[in-house]
Amino acid sequence: MMYVVELSATQVRRGATGHLRGLPQRLYLANPEKPDTWVDISDTIDTKIAALRQHKSQLGDWDPEEMVKKWAEEDGKNANLPYAEAYKVMMLVMEEEKPEN
């Protein structure tokens, strides 16, 4: 699987000159083939479902609760969590190494 990240000319200039303030250092890609990061959404899944229900013109009479919980349970199994979302995290900038004490 190939991921493409598009940066503006300004972002490229900042990156080339080491001025990376304000730019993300990590990119979280949803629904990856091979996730490497899981976020626990157990405390917020009901809020997520309530928010989705507000998209009445897209959902019609369909209630997303059963499917959303099923998907979150499947992702959660990989991280020993009741409900989770899975991501592939791409490092856009290497974190600075901390000096050893």
Buried (B, 14 or more C-beta within 10 A) or exposed (E): EEEEEEEEEEBEEBBEEEEEEEEEEEEBBEEBEEBEBBBBBEEEBBEBBEEBEEEEEEEEEEEBBEEBBEBBBEBBEEBEBBBBBBBBEBEBEEEEEEEEE
